[in-house]
Amino acid sequence: MDLMTMNASKDSEEFKESLIKWQKTLKTIDQVLVLWVKVQKNWMRLEPIFLASEDIRAQLPEDTKRFEKVDAEWKALMADASDDPSVVAATNTEGRDKILEEFISEIDLCEKALNEYLEQKKKIFPRFYFLSNQALLDILSNGNNPEKVNEYISDCFDGMKNIKFVEEGSRPYRTSCGMFAKDGEYVAFATPFTCQGAVENYLCDLDTKMQQTLKGIII
């Protein structure tokens, strides 16, 4: 705003070229920083998902490769920027805005694929709609560890706290002998229930097991 005021003054002719240059520079800083912050936020959200979750990496191999490429280039850009911490130098480097726009485009593709993947899981086990995407991702990435999934049972079932595992054999335990309500009441299953297969499938089976158990008690 100060530059615009100076530029409008009749006394600015002698340094008009410098004013225009700084106006352009500050405009570029503003535009590039908006892109930079957007890339950083999106990268921080997806980095632990695509780089640390083996389930996501296996289910979305192409998008994992896409994100790994963005991750490597993003870290290189940050390392380059750290060599000269001047905001003017960092934002006015030739082509930096285009690079950041490409990062945003690639990350958006990864996020779209991730959301489609999560939607498929939600359709199989609709109670996943009750969870945040982060909680759902934690469940999916630990699907072969029923004890870890057990921590989220109370979020999926309104009156249920968790299930009780038969502590035999090697961990993680997979066979359950009953369930606990949120008020502490314990209800034993008529027959043991084993968590096996995809997590969304055995949670559907657990839902049926719970209903059958309660029906048997009531009748």
mmCIF file of the C-alpha atoms, coordinates in Angstrom:
data_MODEL
# 
_entry.id   MODEL 
# 
loop_
_atom_site.group_PDB 
_atom_site.id 
_atom_site.type_symbol 
_atom_site.label_atom_id 
_atom_site.label_alt_id 
_atom_site.label_comp_id 
_atom_site.label_asym_id 
_atom_site.label_entity_id 
_atom_site.label_seq_id 
_atom_site.pdbx_PDB_ins_code 
_atom_site.Cartn_x 
_atom_site.Cartn_y 
_atom_site.Cartn_z 
_atom_site.occupancy 
_atom_site.B_iso_or_equiv 
_atom_site.pdbx_formal_charge 
_atom_site.auth_seq_id 
_atom_site.auth_comp_id 
_atom_site.auth_asym_id 
_atom_site.auth_atom_id 
_atom_site.pdbx_PDB_model_num 
ATOM 1   C CA . MET A 1 1   ? 0.000   0.000   0.000   1.00 0.00 ? 1   MET A CA 1 
ATOM 2   C CA . ASP A 1 2   ? 2.872   2.336   0.780   1.00 0.00 ? 2   ASP A CA 1 
ATOM 3   C CA . LEU A 1 3   ? 4.409   1.626   -2.616  1.00 0.00 ? 3   LEU A CA 1 
ATOM 4   C CA . MET A 1 4   ? 1.112   2.329   -4.358  1.00 0.00 ? 4   MET A CA 1 
ATOM 5   C CA . THR A 1 5   ? 0.858   5.649   -2.511  1.00 0.00 ? 5   THR A CA 1 
ATOM 6   C CA . MET A 1 6   ? 4.399   6.575   -3.471  1.00 0.00 ? 6   MET A CA 1 
ATOM 7   C CA . ASN A 1 7   ? 3.826   5.515   -7.059  1.00 0.00 ? 7   ASN A CA 1 
ATOM 8   C CA . ALA A 1 8   ? 0.823   7.816   -7.296  1.00 0.00 ? 8   ALA A CA 1 
ATOM 9   C CA . SER A 1 9   ? 2.875   10.795  -6.147  1.00 0.00 ? 9   SER A CA 1 
ATOM 10  C CA . LYS A 1 10  ? 4.102   13.273  -8.773  1.00 0.00 ? 10  LYS A CA 1 
ATOM 11  C CA . ASP A 1 11  ? 7.457   13.291  -7.034  1.00 0.00 ? 11  ASP A CA 1 
ATOM 12  C CA . SER A 1 12  ? 8.145   9.610   -7.703  1.00 0.00 ? 12  SER A CA 1 
ATOM 13  C CA . GLU A 1 13  ? 9.332   9.921   -11.313 1.00 0.00 ? 13  GLU A CA 1 
ATOM 14  C CA . GLU A 1 14  ? 13.011  9.759   -10.382 1.00 0.00 ? 14  GLU A CA 1 
ATOM 15  C CA . PHE A 1 15  ? 12.633  6.346   -8.722  1.00 0.00 ? 15  PHE A CA 1 
ATOM 16  C CA . LYS A 1 16  ? 9.599   5.063   -10.646 1.00 0.00 ? 16  LYS A CA 1 
ATOM 17  C CA . GLU A 1 17  ? 11.536  2.078   -11.995 1.00 0.00 ? 17  GLU A CA 1 
ATOM 18  C CA . SER A 1 18  ? 12.554  1.024   -8.476  1.00 0.00 ? 18  SER A CA 1 
ATOM 19  C CA . LEU A 1 19  ? 8.964   1.370   -7.242  1.00 0.00 ? 19  LEU A CA 1 
ATOM 20  C CA . ILE A 1 20  ? 7.604   -0.825  -10.026 1.00 0.00 ? 20  ILE A CA 1 
ATOM 21  C CA . LYS A 1 21  ? 10.332  -3.391  -9.376  1.00 0.00 ? 21  LYS A CA 1 
ATOM 22  C CA . TRP A 1 22  ? 9.485   -3.599  -5.657  1.00 0.00 ? 22  TRP A CA 1 
ATOM 23  C CA . GLN A 1 23  ? 5.772   -3.747  -6.343  1.00 0.00 ? 23  GLN A CA 1 
ATOM 24  C CA . LYS A 1 24  ? 6.365   -6.723  -8.612  1.00 0.00 ? 24  LYS A CA 1 
ATOM 25  C CA . THR A 1 25  ? 8.724   -8.323  -6.063  1.00 0.00 ? 25  THR A CA 1 
ATOM 26  C CA . LEU A 1 26  ? 6.278   -7.998  -3.161  1.00 0.00 ? 26  LEU A CA 1 
ATOM 27  C CA . LYS A 1 27  ? 3.410   -9.282  -5.294  1.00 0.00 ? 27  LYS A CA 1 
ATOM 28  C CA . THR A 1 28  ? 5.482   -12.339 -6.165  1.00 0.00 ? 28  THR A CA 1 
ATOM 29  C CA . ILE A 1 29  ? 6.367   -12.874 -2.488  1.00 0.00 ? 29  ILE A CA 1 
ATOM 30  C CA . ASP A 1 30  ? 2.682   -12.815 -1.567  1.00 0.00 ? 30  ASP A CA 1 
ATOM 31  C CA . GLN A 1 31  ? 1.631   -15.222 -4.337  1.00 0.00 ? 31  GLN A CA 1 
ATOM 32  C CA . VAL A 1 32  ? 4.473   -17.684 -3.767  1.00 0.00 ? 32  VAL A CA 1 
ATOM 33  C CA . LEU A 1 33  ? 4.058   -17.756 0.028   1.00 0.00 ? 33  LEU A CA 1 
ATOM 34  C CA . VAL A 1 34  ? 0.372   -18.653 -0.359  1.00 0.00 ? 34  VAL A CA 1 
ATOM 35  C CA . LEU A 1 35  ? 1.363   -21.598 -2.554  1.00 0.00 ? 35  LEU A CA 1 
ATOM 36  C CA . TRP A 1 36  ? 4.253   -22.524 -0.263  1.00 0.00 ? 36  TRP A CA 1 
ATOM 37  C CA . VAL A 1 37  ? 2.088   -22.705 2.868   1.00 0.00 ? 37  VAL A CA 1 
ATOM 38  C CA . LYS A 1 38  ? -0.571  -24.721 1.027   1.00 0.00 ? 38  LYS A CA 1 
ATOM 39  C CA . VAL A 1 39  ? 1.990   -27.275 -0.152  1.00 0.00 ? 39  VAL A CA 1 
ATOM 40  C CA . GLN A 1 40  ? 3.486   -27.512 3.338   1.00 0.00 ? 40  GLN A CA 1 
ATOM 41  C CA . LYS A 1 41  ? 0.109   -28.130 5.021   1.00 0.00 ? 41  LYS A CA 1 
ATOM 42  C CA . ASN A 1 42  ? -0.943  -30.767 2.499   1.00 0.00 ? 42  ASN A CA 1 
ATOM 43  C CA . TRP A 1 43  ? 2.461   -32.459 2.560   1.00 0.00 ? 43  TRP A CA 1 
ATOM 44  C CA . MET A 1 44  ? 2.463   -32.614 6.388   1.00 0.00 ? 44  MET A CA 1 
ATOM 45  C CA . ARG A 1 45  ? -0.992  -34.229 6.360   1.00 0.00 ? 45  ARG A CA 1 
ATOM 46  C CA . LEU A 1 46  ? -0.195  -36.897 3.764   1.00 0.00 ? 46  LEU A CA 1 
ATOM 47  C CA . GLU A 1 47  ? 3.469   -37.616 4.527   1.00 0.00 ? 47  GLU A CA 1 
ATOM 48  C CA . PRO A 1 48  ? 2.854   -40.099 7.390   1.00 0.00 ? 48  PRO A CA 1 
ATOM 49  C CA . ILE A 1 49  ? 0.108   -41.778 5.362   1.00 0.00 ? 49  ILE A CA 1 
ATOM 50  C CA . PHE A 1 50  ? 1.945   -42.456 2.103   1.00 0.00 ? 50  PHE A CA 1 
ATOM 51  C CA . LEU A 1 51  ? 5.412   -42.965 3.593   1.00 0.00 ? 51  LEU A CA 1 
ATOM 52  C CA . ALA A 1 52  ? 4.627   -44.812 6.830   1.00 0.00 ? 52  ALA A CA 1 
ATOM 53  C CA . SER A 1 53  ? 1.451   -46.804 6.170   1.00 0.00 ? 53  SER A CA 1 
ATOM 54  C CA . GLU A 1 54  ? 2.262   -50.142 4.561   1.00 0.00 ? 54  GLU A CA 1 
ATOM 55  C CA . ASP A 1 55  ? -1.424  -50.778 3.838   1.00 0.00 ? 55  ASP A CA 1 
ATOM 56  C CA . ILE A 1 56  ? -1.807  -47.538 1.870   1.00 0.00 ? 56  ILE A CA 1 
ATOM 57  C CA . ARG A 1 57  ? 1.465   -48.127 0.033   1.00 0.00 ? 57  ARG A CA 1 
ATOM 58  C CA . ALA A 1 58  ? 0.278   -51.581 -1.003  1.00 0.00 ? 58  ALA A CA 1 
ATOM 59  C CA . GLN A 1 59  ? -3.226  -50.483 -1.994  1.00 0.00 ? 59  GLN A CA 1 
ATOM 60  C CA . LEU A 1 60  ? -2.207  -47.271 -3.803  1.00 0.00 ? 60  LEU A CA 1 
ATOM 61  C CA . PRO A 1 61  ? 1.199   -48.028 -5.350  1.00 0.00 ? 61  PRO A CA 1 
ATOM 62  C CA . GLU A 1 62  ? 1.000   -45.481 -8.191  1.00 0.00 ? 62  GLU A CA 1 
ATOM 63  C CA . ASP A 1 63  ? -0.076  -42.657 -5.923  1.00 0.00 ? 63  ASP A CA 1 
ATOM 64  C CA . THR A 1 64  ? 2.579   -43.664 -3.398  1.00 0.00 ? 64  THR A CA 1 
ATOM 65  C CA . LYS A 1 65  ? 5.234   -43.283 -6.104  1.00 0.00 ? 65  LYS A CA 1 
ATOM 66  C CA . ARG A 1 66  ? 3.726   -39.933 -7.070  1.00 0.00 ? 66  ARG A CA 1 
ATOM 67  C CA . PHE A 1 67  ? 3.876   -38.710 -3.484  1.00 0.00 ? 67  PHE A CA 1 
ATOM 68  C CA . GLU A 1 68  ? 7.421   -40.030 -2.991  1.00 0.00 ? 68  GLU A CA 1 
ATOM 69  C CA . LYS A 1 69  ? 8.517   -37.962 -6.000  1.00 0.00 ? 69  LYS A CA 1 
ATOM 70  C CA . VAL A 1 70  ? 6.854   -34.844 -4.590  1.00 0.00 ? 70  VAL A CA 1 
ATOM 71  C CA . ASP A 1 71  ? 8.348   -35.583 -1.167  1.00 0.00 ? 71  ASP A CA 1 
ATOM 72  C CA . ALA A 1 72  ? 11.891  -35.786 -2.557  1.00 0.00 ? 72  ALA A CA 1 
ATOM 73  C CA . GLU A 1 73  ? 11.527  -32.619 -4.649  1.00 0.00 ? 73  GLU A CA 1 
ATOM 74  C CA . TRP A 1 74  ? 9.836   -30.732 -1.803  1.00 0.00 ? 74  TRP A CA 1 
ATOM 75  C CA . LYS A 1 75  ? 12.679  -31.577 0.603   1.00 0.00 ? 75  LYS A CA 1 
ATOM 76  C CA . ALA A 1 76  ? 15.215  -30.518 -2.017  1.00 0.00 ? 76  ALA A CA 1 
ATOM 77  C CA . LEU A 1 77  ? 13.391  -27.206 -2.459  1.00 0.00 ? 77  LEU A CA 1 
ATOM 78  C CA . MET A 1 78  ? 13.367  -26.642 1.313   1.00 0.00 ? 78  MET A CA 1 
ATOM 79  C CA . ALA A 1 79  ? 17.073  -27.447 1.536   1.00 0.00 ? 79  ALA A CA 1 
ATOM 80  C CA . ASP A 1 80  ? 17.777  -24.998 -1.289  1.00 0.00 ? 80  ASP A CA 1 
ATOM 81  C CA . ALA A 1 81  ? 15.715  -22.290 0.419   1.00 0.00 ? 81  ALA A CA 1 
ATOM 82  C CA . SER A 1 82  ? 17.531  -22.816 3.718   1.00 0.00 ? 82  SER A CA 1 
ATOM 83  C CA . ASP A 1 83  ? 20.849  -21.971 2.049   1.00 0.00 ? 83  ASP A CA 1 
ATOM 84  C CA . ASP A 1 84  ? 19.597  -18.394 1.640   1.00 0.00 ? 84  ASP A CA 1 
ATOM 85  C CA . PRO A 1 85  ? 16.849  -17.617 4.178   1.00 0.00 ? 85  PRO A CA 1 
ATOM 86  C CA . SER A 1 86  ? 15.983  -14.301 2.557   1.00 0.00 ? 86  SER A CA 1 
ATOM 87  C CA . VAL A 1 87  ? 12.262  -14.332 1.739   1.00 0.00 ? 87  VAL A CA 1 
ATOM 88  C CA . VAL A 1 88  ? 12.914  -12.286 -1.382  1.00 0.00 ? 88  VAL A CA 1 
ATOM 89  C CA . ALA A 1 89  ? 15.458  -14.774 -2.703  1.00 0.00 ? 89  ALA A CA 1 
ATOM 90  C CA . ALA A 1 90  ? 13.366  -17.803 -1.723  1.00 0.00 ? 90  ALA A CA 1 
ATOM 91  C CA . THR A 1 91  ? 10.165  -16.606 -3.383  1.00 0.00 ? 91  THR A CA 1 
ATOM 92  C CA . ASN A 1 92  ? 11.555  -14.820 -6.423  1.00 0.00 ? 92  ASN A CA 1 
ATOM 93  C CA . THR A 1 93  ? 13.669  -17.689 -7.712  1.00 0.00 ? 93  THR A CA 1 
ATOM 94  C CA . GLU A 1 94  ? 12.817  -18.251 -11.352 1.00 0.00 ? 94  GLU A CA 1 
ATOM 95  C CA . GLY A 1 95  ? 10.058  -20.828 -11.800 1.00 0.00 ? 95  GLY A CA 1 
ATOM 96  C CA . ARG A 1 96  ? 9.475   -21.438 -8.084  1.00 0.00 ? 96  ARG A CA 1 
ATOM 97  C CA . ASP A 1 97  ? 5.774   -20.627 -8.306  1.00 0.00 ? 97  ASP A CA 1 
ATOM 98  C CA . LYS A 1 98  ? 5.353   -23.124 -11.146 1.00 0.00 ? 98  LYS A CA 1 
ATOM 99  C CA . ILE A 1 99  ? 7.106   -25.844 -9.143  1.00 0.00 ? 99  ILE A CA 1 
ATOM 100 C CA . LEU A 1 100 ? 4.852   -25.236 -6.141  1.00 0.00 ? 100 LEU A CA 1 
ATOM 101 C CA . GLU A 1 101 ? 1.749   -25.309 -8.344  1.00 0.00 ? 101 GLU A CA 1 
ATOM 102 C CA . GLU A 1 102 ? 2.904   -28.686 -9.719  1.00 0.00 ? 102 GLU A CA 1 
ATOM 103 C CA . PHE A 1 103 ? 3.348   -29.960 -6.144  1.00 0.00 ? 103 PHE A CA 1 
ATOM 104 C CA . ILE A 1 104 ? -0.197  -28.888 -5.306  1.00 0.00 ? 104 ILE A CA 1 
ATOM 105 C CA . SER A 1 105 ? -1.559  -30.604 -8.414  1.00 0.00 ? 105 SER A CA 1 
ATOM 106 C CA . GLU A 1 106 ? 0.275   -33.870 -7.673  1.00 0.00 ? 106 GLU A CA 1 
ATOM 107 C CA . ILE A 1 107 ? -0.689  -33.857 -3.992  1.00 0.00 ? 107 ILE A CA 1 
ATOM 108 C CA . ASP A 1 108 ? -4.322  -33.226 -4.938  1.00 0.00 ? 108 ASP A CA 1 
ATOM 109 C CA . LEU A 1 109 ? -4.244  -36.346 -7.115  1.00 0.00 ? 109 LEU A CA 1 
ATOM 110 C CA . CYS A 1 110 ? -2.839  -38.369 -4.218  1.00 0.00 ? 110 CYS A CA 1 
ATOM 111 C CA . GLU A 1 111 ? -5.493  -37.033 -1.858  1.00 0.00 ? 111 GLU A CA 1 
ATOM 112 C CA . LYS A 1 112 ? -8.277  -37.774 -4.324  1.00 0.00 ? 112 LYS A CA 1 
ATOM 113 C CA . ALA A 1 113 ? -7.100  -41.378 -4.691  1.00 0.00 ? 113 ALA A CA 1 
ATOM 114 C CA . LEU A 1 114 ? -6.842  -41.693 -0.909  1.00 0.00 ? 114 LEU A CA 1 
ATOM 115 C CA . ASN A 1 115 ? -10.401 -40.395 -0.391  1.00 0.00 ? 115 ASN A CA 1 
ATOM 116 C CA . GLU A 1 116 ? -11.739 -42.822 -3.004  1.00 0.00 ? 116 GLU A CA 1 
ATOM 117 C CA . TYR A 1 117 ? -9.924  -45.674 -1.247  1.00 0.00 ? 117 TYR A CA 1 
ATOM 118 C CA . LEU A 1 118 ? -11.401 -44.682 2.125   1.00 0.00 ? 118 LEU A CA 1 
ATOM 119 C CA . GLU A 1 119 ? -14.855 -44.374 0.607   1.00 0.00 ? 119 GLU A CA 1 
ATOM 120 C CA . GLN A 1 120 ? -14.659 -47.980 -0.601  1.00 0.00 ? 120 GLN A CA 1 
ATOM 121 C CA . LYS A 1 121 ? -13.827 -49.131 2.929   1.00 0.00 ? 121 LYS A CA 1 
ATOM 122 C CA . LYS A 1 122 ? -16.703 -47.086 4.378   1.00 0.00 ? 122 LYS A CA 1 
ATOM 123 C CA . LYS A 1 123 ? -19.179 -48.681 1.992   1.00 0.00 ? 123 LYS A CA 1 
ATOM 124 C CA . ILE A 1 124 ? -18.158 -52.148 3.183   1.00 0.00 ? 124 ILE A CA 1 
ATOM 125 C CA . PHE A 1 125 ? -18.339 -51.219 6.889   1.00 0.00 ? 125 PHE A CA 1 
ATOM 126 C CA . PRO A 1 126 ? -20.578 -48.120 7.159   1.00 0.00 ? 126 PRO A CA 1 
ATOM 127 C CA . ARG A 1 127 ? -19.669 -47.518 10.814  1.00 0.00 ? 127 ARG A CA 1 
ATOM 128 C CA . PHE A 1 128 ? -16.378 -46.134 9.493   1.00 0.00 ? 128 PHE A CA 1 
ATOM 129 C CA . TYR A 1 129 ? -18.369 -43.004 8.639   1.00 0.00 ? 129 TYR A CA 1 
ATOM 130 C CA . PHE A 1 130 ? -18.405 -42.258 12.381  1.00 0.00 ? 130 PHE A CA 1 
ATOM 131 C CA . LEU A 1 131 ? -14.608 -41.931 12.408  1.00 0.00 ? 131 LEU A CA 1 
ATOM 132 C CA . SER A 1 132 ? -12.256 -39.199 11.303  1.00 0.00 ? 132 SER A CA 1 
ATOM 133 C CA . ASN A 1 133 ? -10.104 -39.990 8.276   1.00 0.00 ? 133 ASN A CA 1 
ATOM 134 C CA . GLN A 1 134 ? -7.023  -40.038 10.505  1.00 0.00 ? 134 GLN A CA 1 
ATOM 135 C CA . ALA A 1 135 ? -8.570  -42.622 12.845  1.00 0.00 ? 135 ALA A CA 1 
ATOM 136 C CA . LEU A 1 136 ? -9.749  -44.679 9.881   1.00 0.00 ? 136 LEU A CA 1 
ATOM 137 C CA . LEU A 1 137 ? -6.282  -44.618 8.356   1.00 0.00 ? 137 LEU A CA 1 
ATOM 138 C CA . ASP A 1 138 ? -4.817  -45.796 11.658  1.00 0.00 ? 138 ASP A CA 1 
ATOM 139 C CA . ILE A 1 139 ? -7.276  -48.709 11.704  1.00 0.00 ? 139 ILE A CA 1 
ATOM 140 C CA . LEU A 1 140 ? -6.562  -49.673 8.093   1.00 0.00 ? 140 LEU A CA 1 
ATOM 141 C CA . SER A 1 141 ? -2.809  -49.480 8.555   1.00 0.00 ? 141 SER A CA 1 
ATOM 142 C CA . ASN A 1 142 ? -3.110  -51.779 11.609  1.00 0.00 ? 142 ASN A CA 1 
ATOM 143 C CA . GLY A 1 143 ? -5.727  -54.117 10.172  1.00 0.00 ? 143 GLY A CA 1 
ATOM 144 C CA . ASN A 1 144 ? -3.513  -57.153 10.772  1.00 0.00 ? 144 ASN A CA 1 
ATOM 145 C CA . ASN A 1 145 ? -3.213  -56.171 14.436  1.00 0.00 ? 145 ASN A CA 1 
ATOM 146 C CA . PRO A 1 146 ? -6.696  -56.648 15.990  1.00 0.00 ? 146 PRO A CA 1 
ATOM 147 C CA . GLU A 1 147 ? -5.413  -55.459 19.377  1.00 0.00 ? 147 GLU A CA 1 
ATOM 148 C CA . LYS A 1 148 ? -4.646  -52.042 17.870  1.00 0.00 ? 148 LYS A CA 1 
ATOM 149 C CA . VAL A 1 149 ? -8.001  -51.953 16.068  1.00 0.00 ? 149 VAL A CA 1 
ATOM 150 C CA . ASN A 1 150 ? -9.664  -52.809 19.400  1.00 0.00 ? 150 ASN A CA 1 
ATOM 151 C CA . GLU A 1 151 ? -8.741  -49.311 20.627  1.00 0.00 ? 151 GLU A CA 1 
ATOM 152 C CA . TYR A 1 152 ? -11.270 -47.855 18.159  1.00 0.00 ? 152 TYR A CA 1 
ATOM 153 C CA . ILE A 1 153 ? -14.149 -50.273 18.804  1.00 0.00 ? 153 ILE A CA 1 
ATOM 154 C CA . SER A 1 154 ? -15.890 -47.784 21.086  1.00 0.00 ? 154 SER A CA 1 
ATOM 155 C CA . ASP A 1 155 ? -15.909 -45.219 18.257  1.00 0.00 ? 155 ASP A CA 1 
ATOM 156 C CA . CYS A 1 156 ? -17.579 -47.668 15.895  1.00 0.00 ? 156 CYS A CA 1 
ATOM 157 C CA . PHE A 1 157 ? -20.160 -49.143 18.294  1.00 0.00 ? 157 PHE A CA 1 
ATOM 158 C CA . ASP A 1 158 ? -22.140 -46.814 20.527  1.00 0.00 ? 158 ASP A CA 1 
ATOM 159 C CA . GLY A 1 159 ? -22.533 -49.098 23.559  1.00 0.00 ? 159 GLY A CA 1 
ATOM 160 C CA . MET A 1 160 ? -19.392 -51.168 23.186  1.00 0.00 ? 160 MET A CA 1 
ATOM 161 C CA . LYS A 1 161 ? -16.016 -50.407 24.780  1.00 0.00 ? 161 LYS A CA 1 
ATOM 162 C CA . ASN A 1 162 ? -13.869 -53.200 23.355  1.00 0.00 ? 162 ASN A CA 1 
ATOM 163 C CA . ILE A 1 163 ? -13.603 -56.951 22.975  1.00 0.00 ? 163 ILE A CA 1 
ATOM 164 C CA . LYS A 1 164 ? -11.725 -59.368 25.227  1.00 0.00 ? 164 LYS A CA 1 
ATOM 165 C CA . PHE A 1 165 ? -9.029  -61.432 23.569  1.00 0.00 ? 165 PHE A CA 1 
ATOM 166 C CA . VAL A 1 166 ? -8.020  -64.961 24.459  1.00 0.00 ? 166 VAL A CA 1 
ATOM 167 C CA . GLU A 1 167 ? -4.404  -64.435 25.495  1.00 0.00 ? 167 GLU A CA 1 
ATOM 168 C CA . GLU A 1 168 ? -2.931  -67.590 24.025  1.00 0.00 ? 168 GLU A CA 1 
ATOM 169 C CA . GLY A 1 169 ? -0.190  -68.048 21.452  1.00 0.00 ? 169 GLY A CA 1 
ATOM 170 C CA . SER A 1 170 ? 1.854   -65.270 19.920  1.00 0.00 ? 170 SER A CA 1 
ATOM 171 C CA . ARG A 1 171 ? 0.739   -61.662 19.684  1.00 0.00 ? 171 ARG A CA 1 
ATOM 172 C CA . PRO A 1 172 ? -1.143  -59.946 18.300  1.00 0.00 ? 172 PRO A CA 1 
ATOM 173 C CA . TYR A 1 173 ? -4.043  -61.953 19.681  1.00 0.00 ? 173 TYR A CA 1 
ATOM 174 C CA . ARG A 1 174 ? -6.824  -62.592 17.177  1.00 0.00 ? 174 ARG A CA 1 
ATOM 175 C CA . THR A 1 175 ? -9.427  -64.704 18.988  1.00 0.00 ? 175 THR A CA 1 
ATOM 176 C CA . SER A 1 176 ? -12.001 -62.996 21.194  1.00 0.00 ? 176 SER A CA 1 
ATOM 177 C CA . CYS A 1 177 ? -14.177 -64.617 23.851  1.00 0.00 ? 177 CYS A CA 1 
ATOM 178 C CA . GLY A 1 178 ? -16.498 -61.712 24.693  1.00 0.00 ? 178 GLY A CA 1 
ATOM 179 C CA . MET A 1 179 ? -17.126 -57.987 24.740  1.00 0.00 ? 179 MET A CA 1 
ATOM 180 C CA . PHE A 1 180 ? -17.205 -55.148 27.276  1.00 0.00 ? 180 PHE A CA 1 
ATOM 181 C CA . ALA A 1 181 ? -19.866 -52.445 27.367  1.00 0.00 ? 181 ALA A CA 1 
ATOM 182 C CA . LYS A 1 182 ? -18.879 -48.839 28.089  1.00 0.00 ? 182 LYS A CA 1 
ATOM 183 C CA . ASP A 1 183 ? -20.338 -49.158 31.589  1.00 0.00 ? 183 ASP A CA 1 
ATOM 184 C CA . GLY A 1 184 ? -18.051 -52.126 32.282  1.00 0.00 ? 184 GLY A CA 1 
ATOM 185 C CA . GLU A 1 185 ? -20.543 -54.974 31.778  1.00 0.00 ? 185 GLU A CA 1 
ATOM 186 C CA . TYR A 1 186 ? -18.981 -58.080 30.219  1.00 0.00 ? 186 TYR A CA 1 
ATOM 187 C CA . VAL A 1 187 ? -20.884 -60.346 27.818  1.00 0.00 ? 187 VAL A CA 1 
ATOM 188 C CA . ALA A 1 188 ? -19.314 -63.625 26.717  1.00 0.00 ? 188 ALA A CA 1 
ATOM 189 C CA . PHE A 1 189 ? -19.670 -64.917 23.182  1.00 0.00 ? 189 PHE A CA 1 
ATOM 190 C CA . ALA A 1 190 ? -21.362 -68.307 22.827  1.00 0.00 ? 190 ALA A CA 1 
ATOM 191 C CA . THR A 1 191 ? -18.459 -69.351 20.594  1.00 0.00 ? 191 THR A CA 1 
ATOM 192 C CA . PRO A 1 192 ? -15.053 -67.702 20.097  1.00 0.00 ? 192 PRO A CA 1 
ATOM 193 C CA . PHE A 1 193 ? -14.755 -65.021 17.445  1.00 0.00 ? 193 PHE A CA 1 
ATOM 194 C CA . THR A 1 194 ? -11.588 -64.735 15.353  1.00 0.00 ? 194 THR A CA 1 
ATOM 195 C CA . CYS A 1 195 ? -10.468 -61.524 13.639  1.00 0.00 ? 195 CYS A CA 1 
ATOM 196 C CA . GLN A 1 196 ? -9.124  -62.617 10.281  1.00 0.00 ? 196 GLN A CA 1 
ATOM 197 C CA . GLY A 1 197 ? -8.976  -61.192 6.781   1.00 0.00 ? 197 GLY A CA 1 
ATOM 198 C CA . ALA A 1 198 ? -9.434  -57.529 5.884   1.00 0.00 ? 198 ALA A CA 1 
ATOM 199 C CA . VAL A 1 199 ? -10.278 -55.321 8.864   1.00 0.00 ? 199 VAL A CA 1 
ATOM 200 C CA . GLU A 1 200 ? -13.476 -53.961 7.300   1.00 0.00 ? 200 GLU A CA 1 
ATOM 201 C CA . ASN A 1 201 ? -14.685 -57.547 6.766   1.00 0.00 ? 201 ASN A CA 1 
ATOM 202 C CA . TYR A 1 202 ? -13.983 -58.888 10.225  1.00 0.00 ? 202 TYR A CA 1 
ATOM 203 C CA . LEU A 1 203 ? -15.562 -55.800 11.795  1.00 0.00 ? 203 LEU A CA 1 
ATOM 204 C CA . CYS A 1 204 ? -18.722 -56.590 9.814   1.00 0.00 ? 204 CYS A CA 1 
ATOM 205 C CA . ASP A 1 205 ? -18.531 -60.137 11.183  1.00 0.00 ? 205 ASP A CA 1 
ATOM 206 C CA . LEU A 1 206 ? -18.024 -58.737 14.697  1.00 0.00 ? 206 LEU A CA 1 
ATOM 207 C CA . ASP A 1 207 ? -21.166 -56.630 14.268  1.00 0.00 ? 207 ASP A CA 1 
ATOM 208 C CA . THR A 1 208 ? -23.118 -59.776 13.369  1.00 0.00 ? 208 THR A CA 1 
ATOM 209 C CA . LYS A 1 209 ? -21.522 -61.697 16.252  1.00 0.00 ? 209 LYS A CA 1 
ATOM 210 C CA . MET A 1 210 ? -22.546 -58.997 18.709  1.00 0.00 ? 210 MET A CA 1 
ATOM 211 C CA . GLN A 1 211 ? -26.146 -59.044 17.463  1.00 0.00 ? 211 GLN A CA 1 
ATOM 212 C CA . GLN A 1 212 ? -26.355 -62.825 17.568  1.00 0.00 ? 212 GLN A CA 1 
ATOM 213 C CA . THR A 1 213 ? -24.938 -62.895 21.105  1.00 0.00 ? 213 THR A CA 1 
ATOM 214 C CA . LEU A 1 214 ? -27.421 -60.342 22.432  1.00 0.00 ? 214 LEU A CA 1 
ATOM 215 C CA . LYS A 1 215 ? -30.310 -62.021 20.607  1.00 0.00 ? 215 LYS A CA 1 
ATOM 216 C CA . GLY A 1 216 ? -29.378 -65.359 22.194  1.00 0.00 ? 216 GLY A CA 1 
ATOM 217 C CA . ILE A 1 217 ? -29.341 -63.798 25.673  1.00 0.00 ? 217 ILE A CA 1 
ATOM 218 C CA . ILE A 1 218 ? -32.640 -61.925 25.243  1.00 0.00 ? 218 ILE A CA 1 
ATOM 219 C CA . ILE A 1 219 ? -34.540 -64.856 23.737  1.00 0.00 ? 219 ILE A CA 1 
# 
